[in-house]
Amino acid sequence: MQLNNNVTEFILLGLTQDPFWKKIVFVIFLRLYLGTLLGNLLIIITVKTSQALKNPMFFFLFYLSLSDTCLSTSIAPRMIVDALLKKTTISFSECMIQVFSSHVFGCLEIFILILTAVDRYVAICKPLHYMTIISQWVCVVLMAVAWVGSCVHSLVQIFLTLSLPFCGPNVINHYFCDLQPLLKQACSDTYVVNLLLVSNSGAICAVSYVMLIFSYVIFLHSLRNHSAEVIKKALSTCVSHIIVVILFFGPCIFMYTCPATTFSMDKMIAVFYTVGTPLLNPVIYTLRNTEVKSAMRKLWSKKLIADDKR
């Protein structure tokens, strides 16, 4: 595709331009990013190496952790490094790569959250048919569809963005390259493109959010005839999952369904789904799970025994 622009790089203003607050941003987000990496990589290694975690639920949670790691890595490292620099620039190509990667893994996370909700519904409401309905082959096919859908979604975003001319200015009032800030830099009418982008990203976020909340309502309603212990366990799981869904989808829906106008809170809202959710997911979805904690203890015990033998 012929790039119709005269801009070779963009200037990212980041979360703040104040030197003192930039240092605070560096310290806070470095810790958050390291915590995200530690939590998600611990889950990835545990699920991959433990024979006790081979059921479909952990298959999806493995990819959720992988998606969280990639989503955070596509944004946080540059943001952290930029906090130490006086002038932060990103090339046009790197900007497009960041848009593509953040939307691939953000969209993939949405699809995986839907798959985990379906998995939990079948596991509790159809326990006798669980392994038949959610077989290994079905898991692989569903995950392949999620990957393909995420890539198609991101390619559409990129092609729509590249169809716009960029001839200056090149200052982006954000801490990473995203669609709405980029639309403000185009030197042509972006109404139609913005409408297409909103119908793409906004529709995926809004429809997925409604589907997830509706599935949890059906799930909880189906438990009315179960024992008090099962209901208590299901409520504990659902409430924590719904918290993650709201924290992730709330900001996404706001960002991708509103018009391309300036909101002073845009950057802070984006922090929730680009940095906050990848950090919370391991704790809420996996590290609270007794099977995962048991597998981690066994894995750590084996490592200690191996180190002692040396």
N, C-alpha and C positions, 0 to 999 in steps of 0.2 A: 504494500500500500504506500502511495506517495504521501509523505508527511507534509501537510500544508501549513508550515509555521516557520517563523524566524527565530524562535526561542530555542537555545541549546541547553539552558539550565534554569532552574528555579531557585529562589531564595526562600528557605523555610524560616518563619519567624519563631517557631517553637511555642512552648507553653507560656514563656515569658522572655522579655529582653533585659530584665533587671539582673545584673551580675550576681548579686547575693542569692536571689531566688533560683537562678540557674544552677548554682551549687547545691541548693536544697533539692531541686528536681533531679540532679545527677545522683545524689546519695539515695533518695527515696526510690527512684525507679530502677537503679542498679540492684538494690535489695529485692524489690518486687520481681524483677526479671530473674535474678538468681534463684529466688524462691520458686518461681514458676518452673524453671528448668529442673531444679532438684526434685520437686514434687512429681512432675510429669515423667521425667526420665526414670525415677524410682518405680513408678507404676508400669512403664513400658518394659523395663528390665524384668520386673517381678512377673508380669503376665506372660512374657515371652519365655521365661525359664521355668516357671512353676507348672507342674503337671496337674495340680489341683485346680488351676484356673483356666480350664479349657472349654467351659460352657459358653454359649452365645453371648451372654451378658458381658463377659470379660473380653470377648472378641471385639464388641462395639466400644467398650471402655478403653481398650488399647488404642484404637484409632481416634477416640476422642482426645486422649492424652497426646497422641502424635499430632493431631490437628491443632491443639492448644499450643504445643511447643512451636510448631511452624508459624502459626498466626502471630504469636508473641515475638518470635525471632525476625519476622518480616518487618516489624515496626520498632520494637524496643531498643535494639542495639544502636541503630542510627540516632534515635532520640536521645539516648544516654550520652553518646559521643558528642552530638551537637550541643549538649548542655555545657560542654567545656570549651566550645569554640565561639569566637566573637561573631564571625560571619559563617552562616551555614548554607551551603549550596548543594543541590542535587541535580545531576544531569537529566536531560529529558528522557533518555532511555532508562536510567535507573528509576525515575519517577514512574514510568509506565510499568516497569517490572514490579515495583512496590504496590501499585494499584492492582495489578493482576494477582500477585501472590496473596495479598491481604484479602481479596475477594474470593479467591479459590478456597483458602482455609477457613475464612469466615462462613462462607456458604456451606462448606463441608461440615463444619461444626453444627450448623442448623439442621442439616439432614441427619447427622448422627444423633443429635438430641431427640429427633423424631423417632429414629430407629430404637433408641434405648427405651423410650416410652412405650413403643409397641412391644418390645421384648418383655418389659416388666408386666404389661397387661396380660400377655399370653402366659407368662410364668405363673402368675397368681390366679388368674381366672380360668385358664385351661391347662392346669398342671399335668394332667395325664397325657395330653397331646403336645406338650411343649417341645420336646426334642424332634417330633415329627414336623410340626409347623415351622419352628425355627431351627431347621437342620443346618449343618455346616455348609452345604451347597447353597442354601437360601441366604445365609449370612454373606457368603462371598459375592453372590449375585447382587444383593442389596447394596453392599459396600462399593462394588464396581459401578453400579448405577449412580450412587452418591458422588463418586469421584468424577464420572463423566458429566453429570449434571452441574457440578461445581465449576469444572473447566469451561463448559459451554457458557454458563452464566458470566464468568470472568472475561471470556473472549468477546462476548457481546459488549460488555462494558468498555473494553479496550478499543474495539472497532468504532464504537460511537464516539469515544473521546478523541481518537485519531482523525475522525472526520471533521473536527473543528480546527480552525486556523488559530495559531498562537503567535501573536506579533508584538506582545508586550502590553502592560507591564508583566514582570515575571516574579513578583513577590507573593508568596502563598502564606496567608495568615493561619497557619496550622503547624502541627509538629510532624506530619507525614503527608505524603501525596494521597489524596482521596478525591473522589469524583466531584463533590460539591465545591470544594475550594478550587479545583481545576477549572470548573465551568466559569468561575468568576474571572479567570485569566483569558478566556477566549475573546477574540476581537470580532465576534459576529453574534447574531441573535441565537441564543441557546435554548429558547423555549421548547422547541420540538425535541431536541436531544435530551433536555432535562426531563421532559415528559416521558420519553422512552426509558431513560435511566431509572426514573421513579417507578414506572410500571414494571421494571425488571427487579431491581433491588427491593423497592418498597413492597411490591406484591409478595415476593418470596418471604420477607420478614413478617409482614402482617398475616398472610395466610398460614404460615408455619406456626406463628404464635397462637392464632385461634385454634388450629388443629391440636397443638400440644395442650392448651388449657382444656379444650373440649374432651380430649382423650383422658386427661386426669379426672375430669368430672365423671365420665362414664366409668372409669376405673374405680373410683371411690364409691360410686353408686352400686357397682357390682359386688362390693364387699359387705353389703348390709346383712347378708345371711351367714357370714363367716364368724369365727370365734373372736372374742375380744382381743386375744393376743395377736392374731393375724391382722386385725383392723389397726391396732396400735402400731405394729411394725410398718404396715403400709402407709399409715398417716405420717409417721416419722420420715419415711423415704420420700413420699410425695411432697411434703411441705418443703424439704430441703431442695428438691428438684425444681419446684415451682419458683423458689427464691432465685435460683440460677437462671431460670427461663426469663423471669422478669428483669433481672439485672442485665441480661444479654440482649433480649429482644426489645425492651423499653427504649434504650438509647438508639438501637439500630432503626426502629420504626420512626423515631423522631428525626434521625439524621437523613433517612432515605425516603421519607414521604413528605417532608416539608419542601417548600420552594427553595430555589437557589438564592437565598438572601442571607445576610450576615446575622448570626446570632452570637452574642458574646459568650455564651456557655457551650458552644459547639465543641471546643477542644476538650473541656472538662468532661462533657457527656461522652465523647469518643473514648476517653480513658477507661470507662467502665467496661466496654466490650473488647477493647484492644489489649488491655493490661489486666484489668480486674478479674474478668471471667476466667481467663486461662489460669490465673492463680487460685481461684476458688474451686474450679471444677475438680481438681484432684482430691481436695479435702471433702467436698460434699458428695461427689459421686462414687469415690473409690476408697479413700483412706479411712472412711468411717465404716467400711465393710469388714466384718469379722474375718471372712475368708481371705481377704487381701492382707489384713494385718497378720494373720496366721502364716500365710505364705511368705511374707516379708521376714518374719521372725525366723522361719526355717532357712530362708535364703541367707540371712545374716549369720545364723548359727553355722551353716556349712562353710561360709567364708572364713569365720573365726577358726573353725577346726582345720581348714586347709592352711591357714596362716600359721597355726601352732605346729602343724606337721613339718613345715619348712624350717 
